[in-house]
Amino acid sequence: MKKILFITAFLLFTCGWTGYAQEIDFSKYHHYNLTVGELNNNDLDFGSVVAGSGTHSLDINNGKVVTITGVRYLDVIVEVNAQNSLYLNGNQGNSGDSQKSIPFTLQAAYANGKGTPNVGQAKFITNISNNNFIIRFPVLDRQHEPPGPPPAPPTNAFDQAKVEETAYLYLYGSINVGNVDAGPYSSQITVTINYD
């Protein structure tokens, strides 16, 4: 008898402002906007799979794409935290129960070139540990140039739209489906993005 599973990983997006000790954080003292959105409205969805069917992967082309729109000459710090498993009915109480949880491995990349995202130009994030990572990158790639001078403070005449660009964060990965109970499996991925 085959068991059919429905698997989805959900994303939570948060955006905040933070400062860091021993750094001059120009963006902390000014009110630049940072917008986080979705390029595709789909969840990270592995579809219907059969119990005991092994590894199922979503590649970068089928992953979740998060948009980060901000001042092009500033850096952002992106922190991603994902659970290590998908749980039956999304119930985290099923953690440790091999019949009600499916191991999940997160993979990620980002693209910060000018214009529309290009998966071929994506930079893969390799420092993912336990489905978590923190990475810093400029909203717009500097083409191996050093950062420019600190930005001028916004004034009533300042139009942020003239200096905005969008970077793209790609989230994807794989699951390893063992002999698990039938039903919908899900978990959450939390993405926190701040100016540096």
C-alpha positions as CSV (number, residue, x, y, z in Angstrom):
1,M,0.0,0.0,0.0
2,K,1.5,3.4,-1.0
3,K,1.3,6.4,1.3
4,I,1.0,9.7,-0.4
5,L,2.4,12.8,1.4
6,F,1.9,16.4,0.8
7,I,4.9,18.5,1.7
8,T,5.3,22.2,2.0
9,A,7.8,24.4,3.8
10,F,6.6,27.8,4.8
11,L,8.6,31.0,4.9
12,L,8.3,33.8,7.5
13,F,9.8,37.1,6.6
14,T,10.9,39.7,9.1
15,C,12.7,42.9,8.5
16,G,14.3,45.0,11.3
17,W,16.9,47.5,12.1
18,T,19.9,46.7,14.2
19,G,23.3,48.2,15.1
20,Y,26.5,46.5,15.7
21,A,29.2,47.3,18.3
22,Q,32.6,48.4,17.1
23,E,31.3,49.4,13.7
24,I,30.2,52.7,12.3
25,D,26.6,51.9,11.2
26,F,25.5,54.9,9.1
27,S,22.2,53.3,8.2
28,K,21.2,53.0,11.9
29,Y,21.0,56.8,12.2
30,H,18.9,57.4,9.0
31,H,15.7,56.2,7.8
32,Y,16.4,54.3,4.6
33,N,13.7,51.8,3.6
34,L,14.3,48.1,3.1
35,T,11.6,46.1,1.4
36,V,11.4,42.3,1.5
37,G,9.0,40.5,-0.8
38,E,8.5,37.4,-2.9
39,L,9.3,37.0,-6.6
40,N,7.2,33.9,-6.7
41,N,4.3,33.4,-4.4
42,N,4.8,29.6,-4.1
43,D,6.0,27.9,-0.9
44,L,9.0,25.6,-1.1
45,D,6.8,22.7,-2.3
46,F,8.1,19.2,-2.8
47,G,4.6,18.0,-4.0
48,S,3.1,14.6,-3.3
49,V,5.6,11.9,-2.6
50,V,5.4,8.3,-1.5
51,A,6.6,7.1,1.9
52,G,10.0,5.3,1.7
53,S,10.8,6.9,-1.6
54,G,14.1,8.5,-0.5
55,T,15.6,11.8,-1.5
56,H,13.6,14.5,-3.3
57,S,15.3,17.7,-4.4
58,L,14.2,21.1,-5.5
59,D,16.9,22.9,-7.4
60,I,17.6,26.6,-7.5
61,N,15.3,27.1,-10.5
62,N,12.3,25.7,-8.5
63,G,13.1,27.2,-5.2
64,K,11.6,30.2,-3.3
65,V,12.9,33.6,-4.4
66,V,12.9,36.4,-1.8
67,T,13.4,40.0,-3.1
68,I,15.4,42.5,-1.1
69,T,15.0,46.1,-2.3
70,G,17.1,48.8,-0.8
71,V,19.7,51.5,-1.2
72,R,22.1,50.0,-3.8
73,Y,25.4,51.1,-2.2
74,L,24.5,49.7,1.3
75,D,25.1,46.2,2.5
76,V,22.5,43.9,4.0
77,I,22.9,41.1,6.6
78,V,20.6,38.1,5.8
79,E,20.0,35.6,8.6
80,V,18.1,32.4,7.7
81,N,16.9,29.8,10.2
82,A,15.2,26.6,9.0
83,Q,14.0,23.6,11.0
84,N,15.9,20.4,10.3
85,S,12.8,18.5,9.5
86,L,9.3,18.8,8.1
87,Y,6.7,17.6,10.6
88,L,3.3,15.9,10.1
89,N,0.6,18.6,10.2
90,G,3.4,21.1,10.9
91,N,3.4,19.9,14.5
92,Q,6.9,20.5,16.0
93,G,5.9,18.1,18.8
94,N,6.7,15.4,16.2
95,S,10.4,16.2,16.4
96,G,12.4,13.1,17.0
97,D,9.6,10.8,15.8
98,S,10.9,9.2,12.6
99,Q,7.4,8.2,11.5
100,K,6.1,11.8,11.7
101,S,9.1,13.9,10.5
102,I,11.1,14.1,7.3
103,P,14.7,15.4,7.3
104,F,15.2,18.6,5.4
105,T,18.5,20.0,4.0
106,L,18.5,23.7,3.2
107,Q,20.5,25.2,0.3
108,A,20.7,28.8,-0.7
109,A,22.2,31.4,-3.1
110,Y,21.8,35.1,-3.9
111,A,22.1,37.3,-6.9
112,N,22.8,41.0,-6.7
113,G,23.6,42.0,-10.2
114,K,21.8,44.9,-11.8
115,G,18.3,44.2,-13.3
116,T,16.3,41.0,-13.4
117,P,17.6,38.0,-11.4
118,N,19.7,35.6,-13.3
119,V,20.2,32.2,-11.7
120,G,23.3,31.7,-13.8
121,Q,24.9,34.6,-11.9
122,A,23.8,33.4,-8.5
123,K,26.5,33.1,-5.8
124,F,26.0,29.9,-3.8
125,I,26.0,30.1,0.0
126,T,28.3,27.4,1.3
127,N,28.5,28.2,5.0
128,I,25.1,26.7,5.9
129,S,25.3,24.8,9.2
130,N,22.4,22.9,10.7
131,N,20.0,24.7,8.2
132,N,21.1,28.1,9.4
133,F,23.3,30.9,8.0
134,I,24.2,34.5,8.2
135,I,25.6,36.3,5.2
136,R,26.5,39.9,4.4
137,F,26.4,41.3,0.8
138,P,25.8,44.6,-1.0
139,V,22.3,45.2,-2.4
140,L,24.1,45.8,-5.7
141,D,27.3,44.0,-6.5
142,R,30.3,46.4,-6.5
143,Q,32.2,44.5,-9.2
144,H,35.2,43.9,-6.9
145,E,35.4,47.6,-5.9
146,P,35.7,48.8,-2.3
147,P,32.6,50.3,-0.7
148,G,32.0,53.9,-1.5
149,P,31.9,56.8,1.1
150,P,29.1,56.8,3.6
151,P,25.7,57.8,2.2
152,A,24.4,61.3,2.6
153,P,21.7,61.5,5.1
154,P,18.2,61.5,3.7
155,T,16.5,64.9,3.5
156,N,13.2,66.1,2.2
157,A,14.8,66.3,-1.2
158,F,16.2,62.8,-1.0
159,D,14.4,60.3,-3.3
160,Q,15.4,56.8,-2.3
161,A,13.8,55.4,-5.5
162,K,16.6,56.9,-7.5
163,V,19.3,54.9,-5.6
164,E,17.4,51.6,-5.1
165,E,18.2,48.2,-6.5
166,T,16.9,44.7,-5.8
167,A,18.9,41.6,-4.7
168,Y,17.5,38.1,-4.8
169,L,17.8,35.3,-2.2
170,Y,17.1,31.8,-3.5
171,L,16.0,29.1,-1.0
172,Y,15.8,25.5,-2.0
173,G,17.0,22.0,-0.8
174,S,16.1,18.4,-0.4
175,I,14.1,16.0,1.8
176,N,14.8,12.4,2.6
177,V,11.5,10.5,2.8
178,G,11.6,7.4,4.9
179,N,8.8,5.1,6.2
180,V,6.5,7.9,7.5
181,D,2.9,8.3,8.3
182,A,0.7,9.7,5.5
183,G,-0.4,13.4,5.7
184,P,0.8,16.9,5.1
185,Y,4.3,17.7,6.3
186,S,5.5,21.3,6.8
187,S,7.9,23.5,8.7
188,Q,9.0,27.1,8.7
189,I,12.0,29.0,7.4
190,T,12.6,32.4,9.1
191,V,14.4,35.1,7.0
192,T,15.6,38.2,8.8
193,I,17.2,41.0,6.7
194,N,18.8,44.3,8.0
195,Y,21.0,47.0,6.7
196,D,24.6,46.6,7.9
